[in-house]
């Protein structure tokens, strides 16, 4: 067990970037892949700042695109470490887009990245413990525990899910799928 603890506030970071026409997809909105790239960058910066080590992305646990982002909007991403394990951290990120002429701000995305701290040889290293200083931080920490438990349950269920018979395939008839096995 670690004896080094840091408050959530020591991990907080934000970045802002003006969205340009070069960031758009074919419908003229900001490309989701570009937002994912920025999310990965801020997750890295947040986790590295908190633990003091190089970090890698272990998984992208949730990315919810809530509203489209328009060219000319100022996108701000706010990140903090919400949970720590031994060498892993869950970074929560909120994405907001501001119409810079009207000042109207909209919540566009919420994401959760699991980052792992590495030493100079690429081996996982222990991260500081997390000091929770308010009920929002406690809520976020508890939510991460629940997400981790749910993820493990899904992985276990996937191991058990095997197609062993024609009857198993028949259960697919309620889905929008056509099975044509020769």
N, CA and C atoms as a LAMMPS dump frame, in Angstrom:
ITEM: TIMESTEP
0
ITEM: NUMBER OF ATOMS
546
ITEM: BOX BOUNDS ff ff ff
-5.0000000000000000e+02 5.0000000000000000e+02
-5.0000000000000000e+02 5.0000000000000000e+02
-5.0000000000000000e+02 5.0000000000000000e+02
ITEM: ATOMS id mol type element x y z
1 1 1 N 0.849 -1.177 0
2 1 2 C 0 0 0
3 1 3 C 0.895 1.241 0
4 2 1 N 0.509 2.214 -0.791
5 2 2 C 1.312 3.434 -0.917
6 2 3 C 1.153 4.333 0.313
7 3 1 N 2.2 5.071 0.612
8 3 2 C 2.116 6.061 1.689
9 3 3 C 2.11 7.474 1.117
10 4 1 N 2.234 7.569 -0.199
11 4 2 C 2.237 8.848 -0.893
12 4 3 C 0.823 9.11 -1.414
13 5 1 N 0.231 10.211 -1.01
14 5 2 C -1.116 10.561 -1.463
15 5 3 C -1.126 11.978 -2.003
16 6 1 N -1.954 12.191 -3.022
17 6 2 C -2.11 13.518 -3.607
18 6 3 C -3.593 13.809 -3.776
19 7 1 N -3.984 15.075 -3.656
20 7 2 C -5.393 15.415 -3.875
21 7 3 C -5.741 15.403 -5.365
22 8 1 N -7.017 15.19 -5.643
23 8 2 C -7.505 15.239 -7.017
24 8 3 C -7.085 16.547 -7.673
25 9 1 N -7.119 17.63 -6.921
26 9 2 C -6.797 18.959 -7.47
27 9 3 C -5.4 19.013 -8.086
28 10 1 N -4.48 18.17 -7.617
29 10 2 C -3.122 18.181 -8.175
30 10 3 C -3.064 17.574 -9.579
31 11 1 N -4.157 16.932 -9.993
32 11 2 C -4.2 16.33 -11.33
33 11 3 C -4.948 17.188 -12.336
34 12 1 N -5.664 18.184 -11.866
35 12 2 C -6.558 18.939 -12.751
36 12 3 C -5.781 19.702 -13.812
37 13 1 N -6.316 19.611 -15.026
38 13 2 C -5.695 20.274 -16.157
39 13 3 C -6.794 20.632 -17.148
40 14 1 N -6.571 21.691 -17.911
41 14 2 C -7.529 22.028 -18.968
42 14 3 C -6.764 22.541 -20.185
43 15 1 N -7.364 22.289 -21.352
44 15 2 C -6.812 22.81 -22.589
45 15 3 C -7.959 23.409 -23.383
46 16 1 N -7.655 24.436 -24.151
47 16 2 C -8.652 25.046 -25.034
48 16 3 C -8.058 25.164 -26.425
49 17 1 N -8.906 24.94 -27.416
50 17 2 C -8.454 25.032 -28.807
51 17 3 C -9.61 25.499 -29.676
52 18 1 N -9.293 26.42 -30.57
53 18 2 C -10.267 26.907 -31.538
54 18 3 C -10.426 25.861 -32.627
55 19 1 N -11.669 25.524 -32.952
56 19 2 C -11.941 24.513 -33.964
57 19 3 C -11.907 25.141 -35.355
58 20 1 N -11.079 24.564 -36.221
59 20 2 C -10.822 25.091 -37.559
60 20 3 C -11.492 24.236 -38.634
61 21 1 N -11.66 24.79 -39.832
62 21 2 C -12.247 23.998 -40.929
63 21 3 C -11.47 22.712 -41.23
64 22 1 N -10.176 22.702 -40.978
65 22 2 C -9.375 21.502 -41.242
66 22 3 C -9.711 20.351 -40.296
67 23 1 N -10.5 20.611 -39.241
68 23 2 C -10.871 19.577 -38.267
69 23 3 C -12.22 18.946 -38.572
70 24 1 N -12.845 19.304 -39.698
71 24 2 C -14.217 18.851 -39.946
72 24 3 C -14.293 17.503 -40.644
73 25 1 N -15.47 16.888 -40.483
74 25 2 C -15.791 15.66 -41.206
75 25 3 C -16.605 16.039 -42.442
76 26 1 N -17.176 15.062 -43.119
77 26 2 C -17.892 15.331 -44.362
78 26 3 C -19.212 16.063 -44.158
79 27 1 N -19.711 16.101 -42.927
80 27 2 C -20.963 16.834 -42.678
81 27 3 C -20.699 18.256 -42.191
82 28 1 N -19.429 18.655 -42.125
83 28 2 C -19.095 20.008 -41.722
84 28 3 C -18.965 20.218 -40.221
85 29 1 N -19.126 19.144 -39.438
86 29 2 C -18.945 19.211 -37.98
87 29 3 C -17.511 18.791 -37.655
88 30 1 N -17.078 19.086 -36.442
89 30 2 C -15.731 18.688 -36.042
90 30 3 C -15.671 17.165 -35.956
91 31 1 N -14.658 16.589 -36.564
92 31 2 C -14.492 15.141 -36.66
93 31 3 C -14.282 14.532 -35.272
94 32 1 N -15.046 13.478 -34.98
95 32 2 C -14.92 12.796 -33.694
96 32 3 C -13.524 12.263 -33.451
97 33 1 N -12.852 11.825 -34.516
98 33 2 C -11.488 11.324 -34.377
99 33 3 C -10.519 12.393 -33.912
100 34 1 N -10.757 13.618 -34.344
101 34 2 C -9.901 14.723 -33.895
102 34 3 C -10.116 14.976 -32.401
103 35 1 N -11.368 14.923 -31.981
104 35 2 C -11.676 15.101 -30.552
105 35 3 C -11.035 13.975 -29.74
106 36 1 N -11.096 12.741 -30.252
107 36 2 C -10.458 11.616 -29.557
108 36 3 C -8.958 11.832 -29.395
109 37 1 N -8.316 12.394 -30.415
110 37 2 C -6.88 12.68 -30.331
111 37 3 C -6.605 13.678 -29.201
112 38 1 N -7.415 14.729 -29.133
113 38 2 C -7.244 15.714 -28.061
114 38 3 C -7.531 15.1 -26.695
115 39 1 N -8.548 14.236 -26.62
116 39 2 C -8.874 13.565 -25.361
117 39 3 C -7.702 12.726 -24.874
118 40 1 N -7.072 12.001 -25.786
119 40 2 C -5.931 11.166 -25.407
120 40 3 C -4.765 12.024 -24.913
121 41 1 N -4.558 13.173 -25.549
122 41 2 C -3.477 14.068 -25.123
123 41 3 C -3.721 14.604 -23.712
124 42 1 N -4.94 15.041 -23.435
125 42 2 C -5.198 15.603 -22.105
126 42 3 C -5.211 14.509 -21.04
127 43 1 N -5.66 13.302 -21.401
128 43 2 C -5.617 12.189 -20.445
129 43 3 C -4.174 11.884 -20.071
130 44 1 N -3.282 11.87 -21.075
131 44 2 C -1.859 11.65 -20.822
132 44 3 C -1.302 12.738 -19.905
133 45 1 N -1.581 13.995 -20.235
134 45 2 C -1.04 15.114 -19.451
135 45 3 C -1.544 15.066 -18.011
136 46 1 N -2.819 14.786 -17.837
137 46 2 C -3.426 14.738 -16.505
138 46 3 C -2.807 13.622 -15.666
139 47 1 N -2.751 12.423 -16.234
140 47 2 C -2.211 11.276 -15.503
141 47 3 C -0.727 11.462 -15.194
142 48 1 N 0.043 11.934 -16.172
143 48 2 C 1.481 12.14 -15.972
144 48 3 C 1.743 13.205 -14.922
145 49 1 N 0.949 14.266 -14.955
146 49 2 C 1.09 15.336 -13.961
147 49 3 C 0.835 14.788 -12.559
148 50 1 N -0.186 13.945 -12.437
149 50 2 C -0.549 13.407 -11.122
150 50 3 C 0.518 12.467 -10.575
151 51 1 N 0.993 11.54 -11.412
152 51 2 C 1.884 10.501 -10.884
153 51 3 C 3.368 10.805 -11.049
154 52 1 N 3.701 11.763 -11.936
155 52 2 C 5.103 12.106 -12.139
156 52 3 C 5.851 11.131 -13.025
157 53 1 N 5.127 10.315 -13.78
158 53 2 C 5.741 9.343 -14.68
159 53 3 C 5.122 9.437 -16.066
160 54 1 N 5.807 8.826 -17.023
161 54 2 C 5.245 8.647 -18.352
162 54 3 C 4.032 7.724 -18.202
163 55 1 N 2.985 7.978 -18.969
164 55 2 C 1.78 7.156 -18.893
165 55 3 C 1.356 6.715 -20.288
166 56 1 N 0.729 5.545 -20.346
167 56 2 C 0.175 5.032 -21.592
168 56 3 C -1.326 4.834 -21.422
169 57 1 N -2.025 4.889 -22.537
170 57 2 C -3.461 4.657 -22.524
171 57 3 C -3.699 3.151 -22.514
172 58 1 N -4.35 2.651 -21.457
173 58 2 C -4.672 1.227 -21.368
174 58 3 C -6.019 0.944 -22.007
175 59 1 N -6.973 1.846 -21.787
176 59 2 C -8.284 1.677 -22.416
177 59 3 C -9.029 2.991 -22.421
178 60 1 N -9.909 3.087 -23.376
179 60 2 C -10.857 4.196 -23.434
180 60 3 C -12.18 3.566 -23.018
181 61 1 N -12.593 3.855 -21.795
182 61 2 C -13.735 3.147 -21.221
183 61 3 C -15.071 3.721 -21.642
184 62 1 N -15.138 5.008 -21.81
185 62 2 C -16.388 5.64 -22.234
186 62 3 C -16.066 6.882 -23.034
187 63 1 N -16.756 7.034 -24.154
188 63 2 C -16.716 8.276 -24.914
189 63 3 C -18.148 8.543 -25.354
190 64 1 N -18.759 9.521 -24.773
191 64 2 C -20.131 9.87 -25.14
192 64 3 C -20.128 11.198 -25.886
193 65 1 N -20.438 11.13 -27.185
194 65 2 C -20.578 12.347 -27.983
195 65 3 C -22.006 12.84 -27.8
196 66 1 N -22.172 13.928 -27.091
197 66 2 C -23.499 14.413 -26.723
198 66 3 C -24.064 15.442 -27.692
199 67 1 N -23.2 16.34 -28.156
200 67 2 C -23.62 17.391 -29.087
201 67 3 C -22.5 17.634 -30.091
202 68 1 N -22.852 17.982 -31.322
203 68 2 C -21.81 18.257 -32.314
204 68 3 C -21.067 19.551 -31.995
205 69 1 N -19.835 19.608 -32.45
206 69 2 C -18.998 20.796 -32.279
207 69 3 C -18.846 21.45 -33.641
208 70 1 N -19.01 22.762 -33.672
209 70 2 C -19.001 23.525 -34.923
210 70 3 C -17.649 24.204 -35.147
211 71 1 N -17.334 24.453 -36.411
212 71 2 C -16.156 25.25 -36.766
213 71 3 C -16.304 26.627 -36.117
214 72 1 N -15.217 27.138 -35.561
215 72 2 C -15.231 28.457 -34.938
216 72 3 C -15.534 28.437 -33.455
217 73 1 N -15.942 27.285 -32.917
218 73 2 C -16.191 27.203 -31.481
219 73 3 C -14.882 26.957 -30.744
220 74 1 N -14.814 27.464 -29.527
221 74 2 C -13.652 27.257 -28.671
222 74 3 C -13.939 26.043 -27.795
223 75 1 N -13.181 24.984 -28.002
224 75 2 C -13.369 23.756 -27.241
225 75 3 C -12.443 23.775 -26.03
226 76 1 N -13.018 23.504 -24.871
227 76 2 C -12.242 23.4 -23.642
228 76 3 C -12.45 22.014 -23.054
229 77 1 N -11.338 21.356 -22.756
230 77 2 C -11.367 20.044 -22.118
231 77 3 C -10.814 20.183 -20.716
232 78 1 N -11.579 19.635 -19.76
233 78 2 C -11.174 19.671 -18.355
234 78 3 C -11.02 18.238 -17.869
235 79 1 N -9.857 17.924 -17.305
236 79 2 C -9.577 16.553 -16.893
237 79 3 C -9.099 16.499 -15.45
238 80 1 N -9.4 15.382 -14.802
239 80 2 C -8.874 15.108 -13.464
240 80 3 C -8.813 13.601 -13.264
241 81 1 N -7.923 13.176 -12.378
242 81 2 C -7.866 11.77 -11.995
243 81 3 C -9.029 11.519 -11.049
244 82 1 N -9.875 10.549 -11.422
245 82 2 C -11.061 10.227 -10.613
246 82 3 C -10.858 8.984 -9.757
247 83 1 N -9.883 8.143 -10.131
248 83 2 C -9.671 6.87 -9.44
249 83 3 C -8.217 6.461 -9.649
250 84 1 N -7.638 5.807 -8.649
251 84 2 C -6.309 5.22 -8.799
252 84 3 C -6.334 3.778 -8.32
253 85 1 N -5.581 2.946 -9.033
254 85 2 C -5.317 1.577 -8.606
255 85 3 C -3.872 1.513 -8.158
256 86 1 N -3.2 0.404 -8.444
257 86 2 C -1.787 0.315 -8.085
258 86 3 C -0.938 1.114 -9.057
259 87 1 N -1.12 0.844 -10.366
260 87 2 C -0.349 1.571 -11.377
261 87 3 C -1.258 2.286 -12.374
262 88 1 N -2.554 2.129 -12.198
263 88 2 C -3.499 2.709 -13.153
264 88 3 C -4.272 3.872 -12.538
265 89 1 N -4.773 4.709 -13.434
266 89 2 C -5.588 5.858 -13.047
267 89 3 C -6.729 5.98 -14.042
268 90 1 N -7.909 6.323 -13.555
269 90 2 C -9.015 6.644 -14.451
270 90 3 C -9.103 8.163 -14.506
271 91 1 N -8.975 8.691 -15.726
272 91 2 C -9.04 10.132 -15.953
273 91 3 C -10.412 10.455 -16.539
274 92 1 N -11.139 11.316 -15.858
275 92 2 C -12.425 11.787 -16.365
276 92 3 C -12.212 13.098 -17.108
277 93 1 N -12.87 13.227 -18.257
278 93 2 C -12.694 14.423 -19.092
279 93 3 C -14.057 14.968 -19.491
280 94 1 N -14.227 16.256 -19.315
281 94 2 C -15.44 16.95 -19.756
282 94 3 C -15.056 17.879 -20.898
283 95 1 N -15.828 17.824 -21.989
284 95 2 C -15.57 18.657 -23.159
285 95 3 C -16.722 19.642 -23.319
286 96 1 N -16.366 20.904 -23.392
287 96 2 C -17.355 21.957 -23.621
288 96 3 C -16.939 22.756 -24.843
289 97 1 N -17.935 23.222 -25.576
290 97 2 C -17.675 24.078 -26.738
291 97 3 C -18.383 25.4 -26.519
292 98 1 N -17.65 26.484 -26.727
293 98 2 C -18.197 27.83 -26.539
294 98 3 C -18.288 28.545 -27.882
295 99 1 N -19.463 29.058 -28.163
296 99 2 C -19.637 29.919 -29.333
297 99 3 C -18.991 31.241 -28.94
298 100 1 N -17.866 31.576 -29.533
299 100 2 C -17.078 32.708 -29.019
300 100 3 C -17.727 34.061 -29.253
301 101 1 N -18.694 34.146 -30.142
302 101 2 C -19.36 35.434 -30.365
303 101 3 C -20.519 35.658 -29.408
304 102 1 N -21.205 34.568 -29.023
305 102 2 C -22.36 34.712 -28.124
306 102 3 C -22.041 34.342 -26.685
307 103 1 N -20.968 33.582 -26.486
308 103 2 C -20.611 33.129 -25.142
309 103 3 C -21.39 31.911 -24.681
310 104 1 N -22.265 31.371 -25.527
311 104 2 C -23.051 30.196 -25.163
312 104 3 C -22.127 28.975 -25.099
313 105 1 N -22.203 28.262 -23.978
314 105 2 C -21.365 27.078 -23.758
315 105 3 C -22.263 25.845 -23.727
316 106 1 N -21.82 24.78 -24.42
317 106 2 C -22.568 23.522 -24.396
318 106 3 C -21.639 22.369 -24.008
319 107 1 N -22.191 21.427 -23.259
320 107 2 C -21.46 20.217 -22.874
321 107 3 C -21.552 19.251 -24.045
322 108 1 N -20.413 18.905 -24.635
323 108 2 C -20.392 18.109 -25.866
324 108 3 C -19.949 16.667 -25.686
325 109 1 N -19.186 16.382 -24.634
326 109 2 C -18.596 15.063 -24.519
327 109 3 C -18.177 14.807 -23.085
328 110 1 N -18.352 13.56 -22.653
329 110 2 C -17.776 13.08 -21.399
330 110 3 C -17.027 11.802 -21.713
331 111 1 N -15.818 11.669 -21.179
332 111 2 C -14.981 10.519 -21.497
333 111 3 C -14.218 10.055 -20.265
334 112 1 N -13.879 8.757 -20.283
335 112 2 C -13.094 8.162 -19.208
336 112 3 C -11.998 7.309 -19.826
337 113 1 N -10.751 7.662 -19.52
338 113 2 C -9.585 6.955 -20.039
339 113 3 C -8.864 6.283 -18.875
340 114 1 N -8.46 5.033 -19.052
341 114 2 C -7.622 4.369 -18.063
342 114 3 C -6.183 4.486 -18.531
343 115 1 N -5.362 5.087 -17.697
344 115 2 C -3.955 5.33 -18
345 115 3 C -3.098 4.523 -17.021
346 116 1 N -1.933 4.053 -17.501
347 116 2 C -1.02 3.277 -16.668
348 116 3 C 0.327 3.982 -16.619
349 117 1 N 0.855 4.125 -15.407
350 117 2 C 2.153 4.772 -15.196
351 117 3 C 3.279 3.79 -15.497
352 118 1 N 4.307 4.289 -16.197
353 118 2 C 5.453 3.457 -16.591
354 118 3 C 6.751 4.111 -16.14
355 119 1 N 7.739 3.267 -15.858
356 119 2 C 9.072 3.798 -15.552
357 119 3 C 9.86 3.935 -16.855
358 120 1 N 11.123 4.308 -16.747
359 120 2 C 11.934 4.555 -17.947
360 120 3 C 12.203 3.283 -18.751
361 121 1 N 11.981 2.121 -18.138
362 121 2 C 12.174 0.843 -18.832
363 121 3 C 10.852 0.265 -19.34
364 122 1 N 9.768 1.01 -19.168
365 122 2 C 8.479 0.565 -19.663
366 122 3 C 7.709 -0.349 -18.728
367 123 1 N 8.158 -0.464 -17.49
368 123 2 C 7.471 -1.317 -16.517
369 123 3 C 6.471 -0.474 -15.723
370 124 1 N 5.339 -1.089 -15.413
371 124 2 C 4.315 -0.397 -14.629
372 124 3 C 4.861 -0.048 -13.247
373 125 1 N 4.538 1.162 -12.793
374 125 2 C 4.989 1.615 -11.479
375 125 3 C 3.798 2.095 -10.656
376 126 1 N 3.97 2.045 -9.358
377 126 2 C 2.912 2.449 -8.443
378 126 3 C 2.665 3.949 -8.546
379 127 1 N 1.383 4.309 -8.453
380 127 2 C 0.992 5.717 -8.485
381 127 3 C 0.614 6.158 -7.077
382 128 1 N 0.633 7.462 -6.821
383 128 2 C 0.208 7.934 -5.502
384 128 3 C -1.257 7.581 -5.235
385 129 1 N -1.581 7.481 -3.962
386 129 2 C -2.982 7.329 -3.586
387 129 3 C -3.713 8.639 -3.833
388 130 1 N -5.023 8.592 -3.77
389 130 2 C -5.849 9.756 -4.094
390 130 3 C -6.518 10.291 -2.84
391 131 1 N -6.377 11.58 -2.613
392 131 2 C -7.061 12.245 -1.507
393 131 3 C -8.345 12.86 -2.053
394 132 1 N -9.473 12.413 -1.516
395 132 2 C -10.776 12.933 -1.933
396 132 3 C -11.187 14.021 -0.939
397 133 1 N -11.467 15.222 -1.443
398 133 2 C -11.701 16.365 -0.547
399 133 3 C -13.127 16.901 -0.578
400 134 1 N -13.99 16.315 -1.432
401 134 2 C -15.393 16.749 -1.438
402 134 3 C -16.278 15.621 -1.948
403 135 1 N -17.574 15.791 -1.816
404 135 2 C -18.509 14.72 -2.178
405 135 3 C -18.534 14.428 -3.673
406 136 1 N -18.267 15.424 -4.524
407 136 2 C -18.181 15.168 -5.966
408 136 3 C -17.035 14.213 -6.278
409 137 1 N -15.897 14.424 -5.635
410 137 2 C -14.749 13.541 -5.846
411 137 3 C -15.047 12.126 -5.349
412 138 1 N -15.738 12.019 -4.217
413 138 2 C -16.137 10.708 -3.696
414 138 3 C -17.093 10.03 -4.677
415 139 1 N -18.06 10.786 -5.203
416 139 2 C -19.031 10.243 -6.164
417 139 3 C -18.318 9.734 -7.404
418 140 1 N -17.37 10.514 -7.925
419 140 2 C -16.622 10.101 -9.122
420 140 3 C -15.791 8.848 -8.847
421 141 1 N -15.16 8.794 -7.679
422 141 2 C -14.357 7.632 -7.307
423 141 3 C -15.24 6.387 -7.229
424 142 1 N -16.392 6.499 -6.562
425 142 2 C -17.328 5.364 -6.431
426 142 3 C -17.867 4.944 -7.802
427 143 1 N -18.129 5.915 -8.674
428 143 2 C -18.606 5.601 -10.02
429 143 3 C -17.555 4.788 -10.78
430 144 1 N -16.291 5.133 -10.615
431 144 2 C -15.213 4.381 -11.266
432 144 3 C -15.154 2.953 -10.741
433 145 1 N -15.326 2.772 -9.44
434 145 2 C -15.336 1.417 -8.877
435 145 3 C -16.441 0.602 -9.536
436 146 1 N -17.62 1.19 -9.668
437 146 2 C -18.751 0.504 -10.293
438 146 3 C -18.449 0.183 -11.76
439 147 1 N -17.838 1.134 -12.49
440 147 2 C -17.49 0.896 -13.895
441 147 3 C -16.48 -0.243 -14.024
442 148 1 N -15.524 -0.312 -13.123
443 148 2 C -14.513 -1.374 -13.143
444 148 3 C -15.178 -2.728 -12.876
445 149 1 N -16.081 -2.768 -11.891
446 149 2 C -16.794 -4.014 -11.589
447 149 3 C -17.638 -4.461 -12.779
448 150 1 N -18.335 -3.524 -13.415
449 150 2 C -19.172 -3.841 -14.571
450 150 3 C -18.324 -4.351 -15.724
451 151 1 N -17.175 -3.718 -15.952
452 151 2 C -16.268 -4.146 -17.023
453 151 3 C -15.796 -5.58 -16.793
454 152 1 N -15.476 -5.926 -15.549
455 152 2 C -15.046 -7.295 -15.228
456 152 3 C -16.175 -8.29 -15.469
457 153 1 N -17.399 -7.912 -15.1
458 153 2 C -18.555 -8.782 -15.334
459 153 3 C -18.767 -9.029 -16.823
460 154 1 N -18.632 -7.999 -17.622
461 154 2 C -18.797 -8.135 -19.076
462 154 3 C -17.721 -9.055 -19.646
463 155 1 N -16.484 -8.891 -19.184
464 155 2 C -15.396 -9.747 -19.654
465 155 3 C -15.639 -11.205 -19.285
466 156 1 N -16.133 -11.451 -18.076
467 156 2 C -16.447 -12.816 -17.65
468 156 3 C -17.577 -13.396 -18.492
469 157 1 N -18.604 -12.591 -18.738
470 157 2 C -19.739 -13.041 -19.553
471 157 3 C -19.285 -13.375 -20.973
472 158 1 N -18.377 -12.583 -21.513
473 158 2 C -17.88 -12.818 -22.87
474 158 3 C -17.127 -14.141 -22.951
475 159 1 N -16.418 -14.508 -21.898
476 159 2 C -15.699 -15.787 -21.876
477 159 3 C -16.68 -16.959 -21.92
478 160 1 N -17.827 -16.778 -21.27
479 160 2 C -18.828 -17.841 -21.184
480 160 3 C -19.712 -17.914 -22.427
481 161 1 N -19.808 -16.85 -23.169
482 161 2 C -20.722 -16.792 -24.32
483 161 3 C -20.125 -17.544 -25.5
484 162 1 N -20.624 -18.75 -25.714
485 162 2 C -20.152 -19.581 -26.821
486 162 3 C -21.356 -20.091 -27.589
487 163 1 N -21.19 -20.217 -28.872
488 163 2 C -22.239 -20.79 -29.707
489 163 3 C -21.941 -22.279 -29.819
490 164 1 N -22.821 -23.09 -29.237
491 164 2 C -22.597 -24.532 -29.227
492 164 3 C -23.608 -25.322 -30.048
493 165 1 N -24.661 -24.664 -30.511
494 165 2 C -25.695 -25.429 -31.199
495 165 3 C -26.513 -24.534 -32.12
496 166 1 N -27.315 -25.186 -32.943
497 166 2 C -28.249 -24.484 -33.818
498 166 3 C -29.263 -23.721 -32.971
499 167 1 N -29.619 -24.263 -31.798
500 167 2 C -30.569 -23.577 -30.903
501 167 3 C -30.012 -22.227 -30.442
502 168 1 N -28.694 -22.184 -30.185
503 168 2 C -28.074 -20.913 -29.8
504 168 3 C -28.226 -19.883 -30.91
505 169 1 N -28.07 -20.347 -32.148
506 169 2 C -28.22 -19.441 -33.286
507 169 3 C -29.665 -19.004 -33.456
508 170 1 N -30.594 -19.883 -33.129
509 170 2 C -32.012 -19.551 -33.268
510 170 3 C -32.409 -18.396 -32.345
511 171 1 N -31.693 -18.225 -31.267
512 171 2 C -31.993 -17.126 -30.341
513 171 3 C -31.684 -15.76 -30.938
514 172 1 N -31.036 -15.748 -32.089
515 172 2 C -30.692 -14.483 -32.743
516 172 3 C -31.823 -13.946 -33.6
517 173 1 N -32.93 -14.692 -33.701
518 173 2 C -34.013 -14.296 -34.604
519 173 3 C -34.691 -12.984 -34.215
520 174 1 N -34.511 -12.542 -32.988
521 174 2 C -35.115 -11.268 -32.58
522 174 3 C -34.243 -10.055 -32.911
523 175 1 N -33.084 -10.306 -33.514
524 175 2 C -32.172 -9.229 -33.872
525 175 3 C -32.184 -8.978 -35.383
526 176 1 N -31.682 -7.864 -35.788
527 176 2 C -31.637 -7.493 -37.199
528 176 3 C -30.413 -8.133 -37.848
529 177 1 N -30.446 -9.474 -37.959
530 177 2 C -29.318 -10.219 -38.485
531 177 3 C -29.838 -11.431 -39.267
532 178 1 N -29.122 -11.806 -40.288
533 178 2 C -29.431 -13.003 -41.063
534 178 3 C -28.203 -13.895 -40.978
535 179 1 N -28.387 -15.1 -40.407
536 179 2 C -27.285 -16.048 -40.262
537 179 3 C -27.328 -17.01 -41.431
538 180 1 N -26.249 -17.071 -42.213
539 180 2 C -26.153 -17.962 -43.375
540 180 3 C -24.891 -18.792 -43.266
541 181 1 N -24.929 -19.78 -42.391
542 181 2 C -23.77 -20.646 -42.189
543 181 3 C -23.984 -21.882 -43.039
544 182 1 N -22.999 -22.209 -43.878
545 182 2 C -23.104 -23.308 -44.839
546 182 3 C -23.056 -24.676 -44.29
